[in-house]
Amino acid sequence: MKPILLFLAFFVMTSMSGQVIKNEVSTGQAKHSNLPLVDLNSSLQDNSNAVNYQGYYLSNASLPDVSGSPFPFEDAVIIISTIDGKAYKVPNGNYNASTDEVVSNFAKDSSFVFQSKTIKSVKFEKYTATRYKDINDKDHFYFELTPHASIKLLKKYSAKIIDGQINVLTKQKTSPDMFSLSDSYGITIDGKTVTDFKLNKKSVLKLLASHKKLIQDFVKKENLSYKEEYDIIRILNYYSVISKLN
């Protein structure tokens, strides 16, 4: 199919305000009934709508010899908030950790990729993803684990392709290339820039040095670990509370 037909066949974002698709229950419309629901399966988009949307169609079959997936979650309804103040429900949404992009996997081998510069934040099932700058001043999507704390703990997903094994005699591949998913952590205090952060006792106590004794007592009392994500979330939320009181 020619590129212009692909472009006209899919998605509208900025001009769409109330479109509803047939599978209302499976896409979670009742849960977010106040937001317009984007229909990526519709082929009835007009020229004006197509021009207004910023993004592109991607065939996932372009990597036929790569096994695994660059997506850290199951496809689900996501809420995209745009920089112009609008919000949209998107079915089959996910995050591509290989390309650092938000997508909708609307067909078995097809995705629609949302242009990151139009996105303010994306609400997934548990956490919200927002773009922050790293120490090299590059923007990335980070998932906010402590969105209401004075110090935000952020999680970043990455995916890279690991080469498959090759028979040294025949020079033929004996196993396919495959995606390898990984994650890392960062913190932000100013709400704009991110510094790398390790989940260990040294990093936590150094970060929270102003209330070190209270933190140590809290960890001991609650039997928490400095290496577990959920426990670090509890520690940072606790620190946020005691910082306001002291």
DOGU-858684 format. One record per residue (C-alpha): z, x, y; residue number from 1; residue in one letter. Coordinates in Angstrom, 2 decimals, always signed. Example, Ala and Ser with C-alpha at 12.3 -4.5 7.8 and 13.67 -1.06 7.14 Angstrom:
! residues 2
- +7.80, +12.30, -4.50, 1, A
- +7.14, +13.67, -1.06, 2, S
END
This chain:
! residues 246
- +0.00, +0.00, +0.00, 1, M
- -0.88, +1.31, +3.42, 2, K
- +2.05, +2.46, +5.61, 3, P
- +1.42, -0.19, +8.26, 4, I
- +1.65, -2.95, +5.62, 5, L
- +4.89, -1.49, +4.28, 6, L
- +6.28, -1.36, +7.79, 7, F
- +5.38, -4.96, +8.50, 8, L
- +6.62, -6.19, +5.13, 9, A
- +10.29, -5.33, +5.51, 10, F
- +13.25, -5.76, +7.78, 11, F
- +14.20, -6.92, +11.15, 12, V
- +17.38, -5.93, +12.80, 13, M
- +17.44, -6.14, +16.55, 14, T
- +15.49, -9.42, +16.82, 15, S
- +17.17, -11.25, +13.97, 16, M
- +20.12, -13.48, +14.82, 17, S
- +20.54, -16.18, +12.19, 18, G
- +18.38, -15.69, +9.15, 19, Q
- +19.90, -16.71, +5.83, 20, V
- +18.72, -15.80, +2.36, 21, I
- +19.01, -17.99, -0.69, 22, K
- +21.72, -16.10, -2.58, 23, N
- +24.46, -16.85, -0.05, 24, E
- +27.35, -16.59, -2.48, 25, V
- +26.37, -13.28, -4.09, 26, S
- +25.85, -11.63, -0.72, 27, T
- +29.22, -12.70, +0.60, 28, G
- +28.06, -14.96, +3.41, 29, Q
- +31.23, -17.04, +3.28, 30, A
- +33.33, -13.96, +3.92, 31, K
- +31.38, -12.99, +7.05, 32, H
- +29.90, -16.31, +8.10, 33, S
- +29.91, -15.43, +11.80, 34, N
- +27.38, -12.62, +11.38, 35, L
- +23.62, -12.89, +10.89, 36, P
- +22.48, -11.93, +7.42, 37, L
- +19.50, -9.63, +7.16, 38, V
- +16.89, -10.56, +4.56, 39, D
- +15.09, -7.46, +3.35, 40, L
- +13.11, -9.37, +0.75, 41, N
- +11.22, -11.48, +3.26, 42, S
- +7.55, -10.70, +3.80, 43, S
- +7.27, -13.11, +6.73, 44, L
- +8.21, -10.68, +9.51, 45, Q
- +5.91, -10.80, +12.52, 46, D
- +4.44, -7.88, +14.44, 47, N
- +6.97, -8.12, +17.25, 48, S
- +9.96, -7.98, +14.91, 49, N
- +8.53, -5.05, +12.99, 50, A
- +8.01, -3.07, +16.15, 51, V
- +11.57, -3.76, +17.33, 52, N
- +13.15, -2.40, +14.17, 53, Y
- +13.85, +1.31, +13.74, 54, Q
- +13.91, +2.61, +10.18, 55, G
- +11.64, +3.26, +7.25, 56, Y
- +10.86, +2.20, +3.70, 57, Y
- +11.56, +4.65, +0.87, 58, L
- +10.47, +4.54, -2.75, 59, S
- +13.26, +6.00, -4.88, 60, N
- +10.69, +6.61, -7.57, 61, A
- +9.55, +9.60, -5.52, 62, S
- +12.12, +11.64, -7.49, 63, L
- +11.15, +10.66, -11.05, 64, P
- +12.59, +13.79, -12.69, 65, D
- +16.02, +13.59, -11.09, 66, V
- +18.75, +11.79, -13.00, 67, S
- +21.97, +10.39, -11.62, 68, G
- +22.37, +8.92, -8.16, 69, S
- +23.07, +10.09, -4.60, 70, P
- +24.99, +6.85, -3.93, 71, F
- +28.81, +7.05, -4.18, 72, P
- +29.33, +3.26, -4.37, 73, F
- +28.05, +0.16, -6.10, 74, E
- +25.54, -1.72, -3.95, 75, D
- +27.31, -4.43, -1.96, 76, A
- +27.21, -6.34, +1.31, 77, V
- +27.92, -4.00, +4.21, 78, I
- +28.44, -4.74, +7.90, 79, I
- +26.41, -2.61, +10.30, 80, I
- +27.57, -2.49, +13.93, 81, S
- +24.92, -1.17, +16.29, 82, T
- +25.28, +0.82, +19.48, 83, I
- +23.98, -2.15, +21.48, 84, D
- +26.99, -4.25, +20.44, 85, G
- +25.48, -6.32, +17.62, 86, K
- +26.63, -6.65, +14.01, 87, A
- +24.69, -7.56, +10.86, 88, Y
- +25.44, -8.27, +7.22, 89, K
- +23.16, -6.26, +4.95, 90, V
- +22.83, -7.03, +1.22, 91, P
- +22.70, -4.26, -1.40, 92, N
- +23.98, -1.73, +1.10, 93, G
- +25.00, +1.80, +0.22, 94, N
- +25.31, +5.32, +1.58, 95, Y
- +22.90, +8.07, +0.53, 96, N
- +25.08, +11.18, +0.32, 97, A
- +22.04, +13.40, -0.12, 98, S
- +20.37, +12.43, +3.17, 99, T
- +23.45, +11.21, +5.11, 100, D
- +21.85, +7.82, +5.71, 101, E
- +22.81, +4.17, +5.31, 102, V
- +20.41, +2.21, +3.11, 103, V
- +19.77, -1.13, +1.48, 104, S
- +18.57, -0.83, -2.11, 105, N
- +16.73, -4.14, -2.01, 106, F
- +14.66, -3.44, -5.13, 107, A
- +15.15, -1.43, -8.30, 108, K
- +13.20, +1.54, -7.03, 109, D
- +13.05, +0.84, -3.29, 110, S
- +15.35, +1.32, -0.32, 111, S
- +15.22, +0.59, +3.35, 112, F
- +16.72, +3.42, +5.40, 113, V
- +18.47, +2.54, +8.64, 114, F
- +17.94, +4.93, +11.52, 115, Q
- +21.30, +6.55, +12.13, 116, S
- +20.99, +6.81, +15.89, 117, K
- +21.06, +3.00, +16.18, 118, T
- +24.33, +2.71, +14.22, 119, I
- +27.82, +2.74, +15.68, 120, K
- +29.70, +2.11, +12.43, 121, S
- +29.27, +0.67, +8.94, 122, V
- +31.93, -1.38, +7.15, 123, K
- +31.91, -0.84, +3.41, 124, F
- +34.20, -2.62, +0.96, 125, E
- +37.26, -0.42, +1.60, 126, K
- +36.50, +1.88, +4.51, 127, Y
- +34.41, +2.13, +7.65, 128, T
- +31.89, +4.93, +8.13, 129, A
- +31.42, +6.32, +11.64, 130, T
- +29.41, +9.27, +12.91, 131, R
- +31.45, +12.24, +14.12, 132, Y
- +30.47, +15.73, +15.19, 133, K
- +31.46, +18.66, +12.99, 134, D
- +32.43, +22.12, +14.26, 135, I
- +28.73, +22.97, +14.55, 136, N
- +28.15, +19.94, +16.82, 137, D
- +26.13, +18.14, +14.14, 138, K
- +26.57, +14.41, +13.54, 139, D
- +27.53, +13.14, +10.09, 140, H
- +28.85, +9.90, +8.63, 141, F
- +32.55, +10.18, +7.81, 142, Y
- +34.62, +7.49, +6.10, 143, F
- +37.81, +6.69, +7.98, 144, E
- +40.78, +6.67, +5.60, 145, L
- +43.45, +6.22, +8.30, 146, T
- +41.61, +4.31, +11.05, 147, P
- +44.76, +3.23, +12.91, 148, H
- +46.76, +6.46, +12.70, 149, A
- +47.12, +8.94, +15.55, 150, S
- +45.46, +11.52, +13.33, 151, I
- +42.50, +10.16, +11.38, 152, K
- +41.86, +11.44, +7.88, 153, L
- +38.13, +11.37, +7.18, 154, L
- +36.17, +11.67, +3.97, 155, K
- +32.65, +13.04, +3.72, 156, K
- +30.39, +12.55, +0.71, 157, Y
- +27.66, +15.01, -0.22, 158, S
- +25.04, +15.07, -2.97, 159, A
- +22.81, +17.90, -4.07, 160, K
- +20.28, +18.33, -6.82, 161, I
- +21.26, +20.60, -9.70, 162, I
- +18.32, +22.17, -11.51, 163, D
- +17.88, +21.21, -15.15, 164, G
- +17.87, +23.73, -17.96, 165, Q
- +14.66, +25.55, -18.84, 166, I
- +13.66, +26.92, -22.25, 167, N
- +13.25, +30.66, -21.70, 168, V
- +10.50, +30.86, -24.30, 169, L
- +8.34, +27.87, -23.42, 170, T
- +9.32, +27.73, -19.73, 171, K
- +9.61, +23.97, -20.17, 172, Q
- +12.54, +21.94, -18.92, 173, K
- +14.90, +20.80, -21.64, 174, T
- +16.99, +18.64, -19.29, 175, S
- +16.15, +16.92, -16.01, 176, P
- +17.37, +17.85, -12.56, 177, D
- +20.34, +15.73, -11.59, 178, M
- +22.30, +14.66, -8.55, 179, F
- +25.79, +16.07, -8.19, 180, S
- +28.15, +14.09, -5.95, 181, L
- +31.08, +15.74, -4.19, 182, S
- +33.47, +14.94, -1.38, 183, D
- +35.45, +16.80, +1.25, 184, S
- +37.95, +15.93, +3.95, 185, Y
- +38.33, +16.37, +7.66, 186, G
- +40.61, +15.25, +10.46, 187, I
- +40.02, +14.13, +14.01, 188, T
- +42.59, +13.90, +16.76, 189, I
- +40.31, +13.21, +19.71, 190, D
- +38.24, +10.60, +17.83, 191, G
- +35.05, +12.56, +18.39, 192, K
- +35.05, +15.92, +16.61, 193, T
- +36.05, +16.78, +13.04, 194, V
- +37.69, +19.87, +11.59, 195, T
- +37.82, +20.59, +7.87, 196, D
- +41.02, +19.69, +6.09, 197, F
- +42.39, +20.54, +2.65, 198, K
- +44.67, +18.24, +0.73, 199, L
- +47.56, +20.61, +0.10, 200, N
- +51.13, +21.12, +1.24, 201, K
- +50.38, +24.03, +3.58, 202, K
- +47.67, +22.16, +5.48, 203, S
- +49.68, +18.96, +5.78, 204, V
- +52.90, +20.56, +7.03, 205, L
- +51.00, +22.76, +9.47, 206, K
- +49.18, +19.74, +10.88, 207, L
- +52.37, +17.70, +11.16, 208, L
- +54.66, +20.56, +12.21, 209, A
- +56.24, +18.60, +15.07, 210, S
- +58.00, +16.37, +12.50, 211, H
- +57.99, +18.70, +9.52, 212, K
- +61.53, +17.89, +8.28, 213, K
- +60.98, +14.12, +8.48, 214, L
- +57.69, +14.47, +6.62, 215, I
- +59.27, +16.55, +3.87, 216, Q
- +62.08, +14.02, +3.48, 217, D
- +59.58, +11.14, +3.34, 218, F
- +57.46, +12.89, +0.69, 219, V
- +60.52, +13.60, -1.43, 220, K
- +61.97, +10.11, -1.08, 221, K
- +58.68, +8.37, -1.93, 222, E
- +57.76, +10.91, -4.62, 223, N
- +54.42, +11.67, -2.97, 224, L
- +51.92, +14.44, -3.62, 225, S
- +50.31, +16.64, -0.99, 226, Y
- +47.17, +16.75, -3.14, 227, K
- +46.49, +13.04, -3.64, 228, E
- +44.28, +11.16, -1.17, 229, E
- +46.28, +7.94, -1.26, 230, Y
- +49.55, +9.82, -0.70, 231, D
- +48.11, +11.75, +2.26, 232, I
- +47.04, +8.43, +3.78, 233, I
- +50.64, +7.21, +3.51, 234, R
- +51.96, +10.44, +5.02, 235, I
- +49.63, +10.29, +8.03, 236, L
- +50.39, +6.62, +8.64, 237, N
- +54.11, +7.42, +8.49, 238, Y
- +53.63, +10.33, +10.90, 239, Y
- +51.82, +8.02, +13.31, 240, S
- +54.82, +5.67, +13.35, 241, V
- +57.53, +8.29, +13.80, 242, I
- +55.51, +10.05, +16.50, 243, S
- +55.69, +6.91, +18.63, 244, K
- +59.43, +6.62, +18.08, 245, L
- +60.33, +10.25, +18.80, 246, N
END
